[in-house]
């Protein structure tokens, strides 16, 4: 049986302080022990913790868990604009391998050409980090163009979140153009967060040119705002979308190289 790597999960506790501008704040715990139980039941060996938006830039809870399980976990942090090189090094030692730009719902895109950004990008390049971008499909191309000059790999959350106003063909072309211009990974996760509701029609538009070398898979556990889902159902959805075991093995290998090599 081949290893499975889940590249998109969240851990948090009700006792943690949410940021004032949070779009949502779950009224329950999503603990590492809960996730371990899910993984043990469904044959998942390793994974990537992603900082949830409602905790802002306070990554301490997630980093502590990742540091305690260096063979099993990596994480993606949300970074403050004044983060220092020393802080990046400390987070890297705790298991961080990238930063998440959660730009969903923002009235305008942040300016990443500030005086501190080039130095931080240089430090992230030296550490082998990447940028994980979470944004709505109609603004994806604009955001990607803004980030292109940073020289970092991009991971696109939730397949770029196809949304109304763009056909799936148009959305697929945006993803393919991004793949041509820079090294990108596209995450097969959370189709229910976009208007598409499924990637069954999107994926065939990408595979002839993209193949499986640029894909990752993530469960999105515990499915905040969509808690009626189950981990087993999420695995089933992935296997239905990518039915060939060799292709799922390729996707897991991509995760191995990006996060654990």
MARKOLBA-462863 format. One record per residue (C-alpha): x, y, z; residue number from 1; residue in three letters. Coordinates in Angstrom, 3 decimals. Layout:
BEGIN
X, Y, Z, NUM, ALA
...
//
This chain:
BEGIN
0.000, 0.000, 0.000, 1, UNK
1.410, 3.361, -1.017, 2, UNK
1.831, 6.239, 1.381, 3, UNK
-0.817, 8.963, 1.457, 4, UNK
0.101, 12.569, 2.295, 5, UNK
-2.699, 14.987, 3.153, 6, UNK
-1.448, 18.468, 2.274, 7, UNK
-4.302, 20.540, 3.705, 8, UNK
-5.567, 20.158, 7.260, 9, UNK
-6.178, 22.577, 10.134, 10, UNK
-5.757, 22.178, 13.880, 11, UNK
-7.172, 24.570, 16.467, 12, UNK
-8.879, 24.818, 19.839, 13, UNK
-11.768, 26.923, 21.072, 14, UNK
-9.490, 28.387, 23.727, 15, UNK
-7.339, 30.152, 21.104, 16, UNK
-7.965, 33.858, 20.421, 17, UNK
-9.372, 34.676, 16.998, 18, UNK
-8.439, 37.852, 15.150, 19, UNK
-11.053, 40.637, 15.302, 20, UNK
-11.706, 40.616, 11.531, 21, UNK
-12.208, 36.840, 11.303, 22, UNK
-14.814, 35.769, 8.717, 23, UNK
-15.764, 32.837, 10.946, 24, UNK
-14.727, 31.314, 14.294, 25, UNK
-15.484, 27.607, 14.825, 26, UNK
-17.164, 26.783, 18.136, 27, UNK
-15.397, 23.428, 18.476, 28, UNK
-11.931, 21.909, 18.783, 29, UNK
-10.023, 20.305, 15.913, 30, UNK
-7.200, 18.673, 17.830, 31, UNK
-4.122, 16.841, 16.625, 32, UNK
-5.362, 13.722, 18.433, 33, UNK
-8.614, 13.907, 16.434, 34, UNK
-6.692, 14.177, 13.188, 35, UNK
-4.418, 11.284, 14.146, 36, UNK
-7.486, 9.111, 14.652, 37, UNK
-8.809, 10.048, 11.211, 38, UNK
-5.484, 9.312, 9.565, 39, UNK
-5.111, 5.975, 11.336, 40, UNK
-8.591, 4.937, 10.172, 41, UNK
-8.022, 5.914, 6.539, 42, UNK
-4.414, 5.024, 5.795, 43, UNK
-2.885, 8.499, 5.816, 44, UNK
0.694, 8.614, 7.070, 45, UNK
1.818, 12.251, 6.883, 46, UNK
0.450, 15.700, 6.238, 47, UNK
0.643, 19.462, 6.210, 48, UNK
-0.974, 21.737, 8.779, 49, UNK
-2.219, 25.003, 7.272, 50, UNK
-2.774, 28.032, 9.502, 51, UNK
-6.521, 28.786, 9.618, 52, UNK
-7.486, 32.329, 8.720, 53, UNK
-9.264, 33.111, 12.001, 54, UNK
-5.995, 32.747, 13.961, 55, UNK
-4.223, 35.381, 11.872, 56, UNK
-0.445, 35.421, 12.208, 57, UNK
-0.304, 33.669, 15.585, 58, UNK
1.069, 30.345, 14.385, 59, UNK
2.285, 29.126, 17.791, 60, UNK
-0.316, 26.401, 18.350, 61, UNK
0.244, 24.823, 14.949, 62, UNK
4.044, 25.162, 15.058, 63, UNK
4.247, 23.522, 18.459, 64, UNK
2.378, 20.466, 17.177, 65, UNK
4.499, 20.262, 14.020, 66, UNK
7.704, 20.546, 16.040, 67, UNK
6.641, 17.625, 18.220, 68, UNK
6.110, 15.380, 15.166, 69, UNK
8.925, 16.171, 12.710, 70, UNK
8.667, 12.866, 10.843, 71, UNK
4.928, 13.229, 10.273, 72, UNK
4.067, 16.908, 9.932, 73, UNK
5.015, 20.047, 8.072, 74, UNK
3.120, 23.323, 8.192, 75, UNK
2.313, 26.479, 6.259, 76, UNK
2.213, 29.690, 8.278, 77, UNK
0.532, 33.057, 7.904, 78, UNK
3.267, 35.639, 8.183, 79, UNK
3.223, 39.198, 9.502, 80, UNK
4.684, 41.852, 7.203, 81, UNK
7.431, 42.621, 9.729, 82, UNK
8.584, 39.009, 10.151, 83, UNK
12.365, 38.875, 10.517, 84, UNK
14.853, 36.461, 8.968, 85, UNK
15.529, 35.067, 12.438, 86, UNK
11.833, 34.333, 12.932, 87, UNK
11.691, 32.573, 9.568, 88, UNK
14.628, 30.382, 10.567, 89, UNK
12.948, 29.532, 13.859, 90, UNK
9.707, 28.588, 12.116, 91, UNK
11.636, 26.488, 9.594, 92, UNK
13.200, 24.541, 12.460, 93, UNK
9.691, 23.895, 13.787, 94, UNK
8.513, 22.458, 10.468, 95, UNK
7.268, 25.442, 8.435, 96, UNK
7.833, 25.124, 4.692, 97, UNK
5.763, 27.959, 3.247, 98, UNK
3.570, 30.970, 3.856, 99, UNK
-0.134, 31.258, 3.124, 100, UNK
-1.567, 34.383, 1.525, 101, UNK
-5.254, 34.211, 2.363, 102, UNK
-6.625, 36.892, 0.042, 103, UNK
-10.194, 35.617, -0.244, 104, UNK
-12.697, 38.404, 0.256, 105, UNK
-10.193, 41.260, 0.381, 106, UNK
-11.416, 44.487, -1.217, 107, UNK
-8.039, 44.965, -2.919, 108, UNK
-4.894, 42.886, -3.222, 109, UNK
-2.086, 43.692, -0.782, 110, UNK
1.034, 45.324, -2.192, 111, UNK
3.838, 42.780, -1.982, 112, UNK
6.397, 45.225, -3.366, 113, UNK
7.063, 46.743, 0.048, 114, UNK
10.616, 47.343, 1.223, 115, UNK
10.628, 44.192, 3.382, 116, UNK
9.156, 41.786, 0.830, 117, UNK
12.237, 41.216, -1.416, 118, UNK
14.431, 40.405, 1.586, 119, UNK
11.850, 37.993, 2.985, 120, UNK
11.470, 36.339, -0.417, 121, UNK
15.222, 35.903, -0.634, 122, UNK
15.251, 34.285, 2.792, 123, UNK
12.356, 32.012, 1.866, 124, UNK
14.138, 30.977, -1.341, 125, UNK
17.220, 30.049, 0.682, 126, UNK
15.050, 27.855, 2.914, 127, UNK
13.204, 26.229, -0.002, 128, UNK
9.826, 27.651, 1.045, 129, UNK
6.851, 28.312, -1.195, 130, UNK
3.849, 30.626, -1.283, 131, UNK
0.404, 29.105, -0.855, 132, UNK
-2.176, 31.379, -2.459, 133, UNK
-5.848, 31.316, -1.519, 134, UNK
-7.993, 33.607, -3.646, 135, UNK
-11.129, 33.557, -5.794, 136, UNK
-10.805, 32.409, -9.392, 137, UNK
-11.629, 35.729, -11.109, 138, UNK
-8.720, 37.409, -9.306, 139, UNK
-6.283, 34.526, -9.525, 140, UNK
-4.403, 35.712, -12.614, 141, UNK
-3.931, 39.204, -11.176, 142, UNK
-2.620, 37.838, -7.882, 143, UNK
-0.309, 35.337, -9.563, 144, UNK
1.167, 38.053, -11.795, 145, UNK
1.889, 40.161, -8.724, 146, UNK
3.733, 37.271, -7.087, 147, UNK
5.593, 36.049, -10.149, 148, UNK
8.671, 38.163, -9.548, 149, UNK
9.326, 36.753, -6.095, 150, UNK
11.029, 33.650, -7.504, 151, UNK
9.185, 31.217, -5.244, 152, UNK
7.117, 28.171, -6.065, 153, UNK
3.373, 28.744, -5.851, 154, UNK
0.814, 26.361, -4.412, 155, UNK
-2.723, 27.284, -5.450, 156, UNK
-5.328, 26.399, -2.858, 157, UNK
-8.499, 24.587, -3.872, 158, UNK
-7.644, 24.581, -7.601, 159, UNK
-7.913, 28.370, -7.673, 160, UNK
-11.556, 28.342, -6.563, 161, UNK
-13.582, 28.446, -9.799, 162, UNK
-16.309, 31.048, -9.373, 163, UNK
-19.252, 32.521, -11.301, 164, UNK
-18.249, 34.920, -14.024, 165, UNK
-15.702, 32.563, -15.561, 166, UNK
-16.348, 29.359, -17.437, 167, UNK
-14.397, 26.268, -16.417, 168, UNK
-12.558, 26.542, -19.739, 169, UNK
-11.465, 30.076, -18.880, 170, UNK
-10.450, 29.050, -15.396, 171, UNK
-8.460, 26.101, -16.733, 172, UNK
-6.622, 28.415, -19.124, 173, UNK
-5.614, 30.660, -16.232, 174, UNK
-4.157, 27.660, -14.397, 175, UNK
-2.336, 26.410, -17.479, 176, UNK
-0.868, 29.859, -18.159, 177, UNK
0.381, 30.003, -14.580, 178, UNK
1.990, 26.591, -14.953, 179, UNK
3.807, 27.766, -18.090, 180, UNK
5.161, 30.958, -16.504, 181, UNK
6.294, 29.624, -13.121, 182, UNK
6.542, 26.426, -11.133, 183, UNK
3.116, 25.870, -9.603, 184, UNK
1.309, 23.160, -7.736, 185, UNK
-2.482, 22.999, -7.770, 186, UNK
-4.242, 21.492, -4.774, 187, UNK
-7.118, 19.081, -5.282, 188, UNK
-8.991, 20.139, -2.173, 189, UNK
-12.322, 21.623, -1.059, 190, UNK
-14.291, 21.709, -4.342, 191, UNK
-17.358, 22.581, -2.231, 192, UNK
-15.808, 26.011, -1.507, 193, UNK
-16.184, 27.070, -5.138, 194, UNK
-19.056, 27.403, -7.535, 195, UNK
-17.863, 24.318, -9.406, 196, UNK
-18.772, 22.007, -6.541, 197, UNK
-16.631, 19.305, -8.159, 198, UNK
-13.367, 19.104, -10.100, 199, UNK
-14.642, 16.289, -12.317, 200, UNK
-15.135, 18.661, -15.255, 201, UNK
-12.126, 20.883, -14.543, 202, UNK
-9.455, 18.209, -14.259, 203, UNK
-9.869, 16.783, -17.803, 204, UNK
-9.257, 20.287, -19.165, 205, UNK
-5.890, 20.398, -17.375, 206, UNK
-4.445, 16.907, -17.578, 207, UNK
-3.486, 16.799, -21.291, 208, UNK
-1.052, 19.678, -20.716, 209, UNK
-0.477, 19.596, -16.973, 210, UNK
-0.319, 15.890, -16.216, 211, UNK
-0.139, 14.808, -12.589, 212, UNK
3.262, 16.323, -11.773, 213, UNK
1.774, 19.619, -10.610, 214, UNK
-1.041, 18.270, -8.443, 215, UNK
-1.381, 17.855, -4.685, 216, UNK
-4.225, 16.433, -2.628, 217, UNK
-5.671, 17.747, 0.626, 218, UNK
-8.690, 16.751, 2.696, 219, UNK
-9.398, 20.251, 4.100, 220, UNK
-10.197, 18.608, 7.478, 221, UNK
-12.181, 19.586, 9.568, 222, UNK
-14.049, 21.275, 6.689, 223, UNK
-14.874, 24.531, 8.482, 224, UNK
-18.379, 25.700, 7.551, 225, UNK
-18.881, 22.330, 5.802, 226, UNK
-18.613, 20.081, 8.851, 227, UNK
-21.186, 17.586, 7.599, 228, UNK
-18.467, 15.962, 5.509, 229, UNK
-16.490, 12.866, 6.547, 230, UNK
-12.846, 11.951, 6.102, 231, UNK
-13.733, 8.673, 4.435, 232, UNK
-16.011, 10.507, 2.020, 233, UNK
-13.223, 12.921, 1.176, 234, UNK
-10.883, 10.014, 0.409, 235, UNK
-13.586, 8.428, -1.750, 236, UNK
-14.036, 11.674, -3.675, 237, UNK
-10.295, 11.859, -4.385, 238, UNK
-10.141, 8.256, -5.556, 239, UNK
-13.128, 8.807, -7.826, 240, UNK
-11.492, 11.903, -9.292, 241, UNK
-8.115, 10.167, -9.742, 242, UNK
-9.047, 6.475, -10.088, 243, UNK
-5.628, 5.153, -11.107, 244, UNK
-3.448, 4.255, -8.111, 245, UNK
-0.275, 5.146, -10.034, 246, UNK
-1.556, 8.689, -10.566, 247, UNK
-2.435, 9.100, -6.893, 248, UNK
1.040, 7.791, -6.091, 249, UNK
2.484, 10.506, -8.336, 250, UNK
0.458, 13.162, -6.493, 251, UNK
1.716, 11.871, -3.137, 252, UNK
5.270, 11.920, -4.478, 253, UNK
4.814, 15.589, -5.366, 254, UNK
3.882, 16.262, -1.737, 255, UNK
6.869, 14.266, -0.508, 256, UNK
9.263, 16.345, -2.598, 257, UNK
7.680, 19.710, -1.793, 258, UNK
7.285, 19.314, 1.965, 259, UNK
9.519, 16.506, 3.241, 260, UNK
12.626, 16.331, 1.028, 261, UNK
//
